Amino acid sequence: MATIKRRKFTKAAVGGVAATAAATTMAAPAISQQRQEWRMVTSWPKMFPGGGTAAERFAKNISEVTGGRLTIKVFAAGELVPAFEAFDAVQRGTADVMHSTPYYWQNKAKILSLYTTVPFGMTNYESVAWLRYGGGQALWDEAYAQFGLRGFHAGSTSVQMAGWFNKEIKSAADFKGLKMRIPGFGGEALRKLGATIVNLPVGEIFGALQSGAIDATEWVGPWQDLAAGFYKVTKWYYWPGMHEPATLNEITVNKAKFDSLPKDIQQIFAWACGDEHVQLTAENDASNASALEVLIKQHNVQLRKLPDDFIKAYGTAWGELLTELRDTGDALTKKTLDSYYKFQREQMAWSRIGLQEYLNARLIGFRFT
């Protein structure tokens, strides 16, 4: 019932704005003439829990609240282009919009990884606060404008698990020679500890893990990892996921195509991305706890904490990589890093006595009904 009421409200509130604006500026025949169908490419298998279902939900919402003036046809990874070619497809106009995550494109510009997540970086809520109130979105706009794109954050996994391993990890030394699927700066930092790093789209991870082509993989968290079936190959499931504390998804458009939309449709599009951020983040948070229970109780998965010496070594490696990035990066890279870490320092001063202390207090073990 709550979902139905919400949909009615959003359609009335947002769709009503669009309809009113259209009605006051053009005649009905003109409205029908400007109906557009966009093509969305994704980096996910069709209807895969998380990104796959979120892309379909977003497309449905856009069609509803615009009254059909803008519709979006979703192409899963491999249907129009491969998972890791979504960026190029939108840039060149083969597709109009993509549902993906920015660290897949760090071969275009290293700093793009920052708009997904970085090791030991900000949480989802801190990252969104930086984007919306700390100047982060303007910097992202500047970075993507070089490629003719415009990005919107559209969901977060929140903190992830460290991953699935084909053996027990007892010390930092166990990562030397380990072949692991891990993208972004998280993977680059791990490479400094002697690991061999590969990046694979989710549709290829299970087969690689099963065949022994890789020794380990990270993906997301219990809900999406359960759907991927990694427990069928290995039972060693490690935490914490300090390599990806937020992991933001993106809905990114061809900027020229977006700029050509009527202003009210642009506003609806931006609103719908923000709404999808709330929906997908909440879906991840709501689903992880029950999925973790299934993994442990039904599939005998063994939870393990990464060794302290590895966590310290990994943090040191990330610090070295960050220094290299700052020293060798261009002006935009340096400006973005300065902005991000200034905001993180400010947030840590508050979270240390706010959220962190509250969570510590909640662990004391009071009895609640």
N, C-alpha and C positions, 0 to 999 in steps of 0.2 A: 504493500500500500504506500509506504514511504517513497519507494522508487517511482511509482506512478505519479504521486503528487509532485515529486521533484521534476519529473519530465514535463508535466503539465505547466509547472511554474516557469521552467527555463524556456519552454517553447513560447509561452505567453509573454514572458518578460523580454527575451532576446529576439525571438521571432517576430513579436509584435513591433519591436523597434524597427526591425528590418522592413517589415511590411508597411509601416507608417511612412518611413523614409522613402520607400519606393513609390508609394501611392502619391506622395506630394511632389515628386520630381518627374514622373513620367506616366504615360498612359499605359493601360494594360497590355496592348500589343507590344510595346517596347520592352516591358518586363519579360514577356515570353521570349523575345528575341535575344535577350542577354543571358539566358540560361546557359550554364557552362558545366561540362563534365571534365573533371580533372583525373589524372592517373596518379595514383600513389604507389610507389615501390617501397618495399620493406626489407629489413635484414633478418626476417624471422620466417619460419615455416608457417603455412596457412593455419590460422586459428590456434597457433601454439600459445599456451597459457602465458599471459604477460603481454609482450609486445604484439604478438599476432592477433590476439583478441582485442587489444586496445586499439589497434589500427582500424579494425572493423567497427568498433564502437564509435570512434571519432568520426568516421565517414558517415555513419548513420545519424549522429547528432547534427553534423553540418547540414545534411539534407533536410532534416526535420526543421531546424531553427531558421533556415533560409527559405523555407517553403519550396524547396526544389530549385532555387535559383543557382545554387552551387551543389553539385553532387560529386562524389569522389568514388572512383572504382579502385579497389585495393588489389594489388598484385603482390602475392607472397614472394619470398626470396626464390629466385629461379624461374618464376613465371614470365617476367619481362626482362629482368636482368639478374645476375647473381647477387647474393647478399652484400658483397663488398664492392659492388659497382653502383649502388644506389646514389651515392654522391655525384658521380659523373653523369648519371642518367638525368638527374634533376638539373645539374649545371648546364648540360647541353640541350635540354628541353625534350628529351625522350620521355621523361615523366615530369610532372608538375610539382610533386611534393613527395617527401619520403618520411617513413617512420623508422628511426634507427637510433644511434647514439654517437656523439661526436668523436670519441677516442678511436673509432674505426678509421678516422680520416687523418690521423696524425702524420701520415706520409705526405699529406698536402701541406700541413703546417703543424709543428709540434704542439703549439699552444692550444690547439683545438681539444686536446685531451682534458684540459682543465675544465671544460664545460660538461664532461661526463663525471669524472672524479679523479683524485690523485691519492697515493698512499698517505695515510695519516692526515688526510685533509678534512674538509668540513663535512658535516652531516648533511642529509637532505635538506633539513629545515634551514640550516646555516647557509647552504649553497643557494637556495631559493631567495633567502634574505639578501644575500650578496647580489644576485642577479637583479632583484627588484628594487632594492634600496641602497645598494653599495656600489653602483656603477658597473656591475658585471654585465648586464644586458647590453649596454652601450658598447662595451669592449667586444662582446660576442658579435654584435652587429657589424662592428668595424672589421673584425676578422673574416666574417663570412661575406661581407660586401666585396672583398677581393675576388671572390669566386662567383659573384652574382647570385648569392643565396641570402636567405634570412631565416634564422632559427628561433624556435620557441621551445622552452622546456615543457615536457609533456608526460611526466611520470618519473618515479624513482623506485629503485629496488630497496632503498634504505641500505643499512649495512649488510654486507654479504657474508657468506661462509668463505673460508680460505680455499676449500676445494676437496676433490676426491683424489686419493693416491693409491697406487698399487702396492704400497708397502707402508709400514709404520715409520713415522718420522721421529727420530730420537734427538737429533741435534741439527744445527745449521749445516754441518758437513754432509748431511744426507741429500742436500739440494745440489751438490756438485755432480754434474753429469746428468741430472734429472731432466727429462724432456717433458715440458709442461705447456699446455695451452693456457695462455694468460695474456690478454691484450693490454695496450696502453702503457702508461708509465709504470704500472704495477709489474708488468713483464720486464721492462727495461731495467728496473731496480733488481729484480731477481736474477737477471743475466749477470749482474756484477758479482753475484755469489756463486757463479759457476754453472747455473742452469742453462739448458738449451730451450729457447722460447719459440713457440709457434703460435700463430693465430688462426683459428678456424671458426666459421659460422656454426651456430648451434646444430644445424642439420647434419654436420659432419663429425661432431665431437664423439658421439657414442661409438661409431665405427672405428675411429682412430684409437679410442681407449680400449675397445674390445680386441682389436688386432695387435695391440702393443706398439703401434706407431707412436703413441705418446704414453708416458708413465703416469701422468697426472693431468687434471684439468680443474679449473674453476669455471663456474657458470654464474649462478645467482645465489639462491638460497633454497631452503627446503621445498617450497612450493614448486618452483620452476625446475629444480633439480630432480624432484620426484617425477615430474612429467617427462623429463629427458631420459629417465630410466638408468642413470649411472649406477644405482645400487645393484643392478644386475651384473655388473662387471667387477666392482670393488666395494668393500665394506668400510674402508677407512675414510672418514669424513671429518675434516679438520676445521677448526675455528681458532682465533678470530679472523675476520676478513678485513684486516687493516689496509689491504691493498686497494679496496673499493668501499669506502665508508658511505657513499651516497649513490653513485651511478645513475645519473639522469638520462632519461630517454629524450629524444628530440622529435619534433615535427618540423621539418625544414622545407621551405618552399623556394622555387625559382623566384628571385626578387622581382624581376620584370613582370612576371605573371601575377605576383601578389599585388604589385603596385598598380596594375591595370584593373583590379577589382574595384567595384563601387566602395566608397568609404564605409558604408554600413556593413557590407560583407567582410571587409577587412577587420572591422571591430568584432564581428561575430566570430571570425576565424581565430583571432587572438584570444577571445573569451573562451572558446571551445578548447583551445590548447591548455589554458589554465585549468579549466574544469577537468580535462583528461588527466592533468598532473595529479589532481586530488584523487580522482577515481582509481588510477593505476597504483598510486602509492598506497592508498588505503587497501586495495585488493591484495597487494603484496604483504602488507603488514597483517591483514586479517587471515591470510591463508598459510603463512609460514609456520605458525605454532602447531596447527593440526597436521600439516604435512610432515613436520619433524617427528611427531608422535607416530605417524604411520611408518616412516623410515626406520625408526628404532624398534617399534613393537612388532610390526608385520614383516619387515625385511632385514632385521638383525644388523642394522648399520651400526658401526662402532664410532661414537663421537670421541674425538681427541682434540686436546688443545695443543697448538704449536709450541715447541720448546721456547723458553724465555731467551736463550742465547740466539735463536734464530730471529725472534722479534727484534732484538737489539741490533743484530747484524743487518737485518733488512732495513730498519730505520736509518742506520748509518749509510747504507748503500743509496737509499733514496735521497738523503741529504747531499751526498756527493753528486748524484745525478742532477739534482735541483740546482746546485752551484754551477755545474757545467751548462745547464740550460740557460741560466741567467747570464753567464759569461759569454756564451756564443750566440745568444738569441738576438733578434732584431729589436727595434725600439718598441714595437707593439708587444712582443713577448715580455720584455722587461717591465713595461707599463702594466701589463695584465698580471704578472707575478706579484708586483708590488701591491697592486690593488687587492688581489686575492688574499695574500698573507697578512696584510694590514687588517683586513676584515676578520680573518681567522684569529689573529691575536686578540682582537677586541672581543670576539665571541668566546674565546677560551677563558678570558678574565671573568666573564659572566657565567658560563656553563660550569666552571669549576665550583662555584658556590651555589649555582642554581640546579640545573638538570642533573649534573653528575652527583652532587651530594644527595639530591632527592632519591635517585636510583640506588645509591648506597644505603640510604636509610630504609628504603623499601625492602631490601634484602635481609633486614634484621630478623624477620620471621614472625611478625605479629599475626595473630589469627584473625581472619576476616570471614564474615558470613557471605 
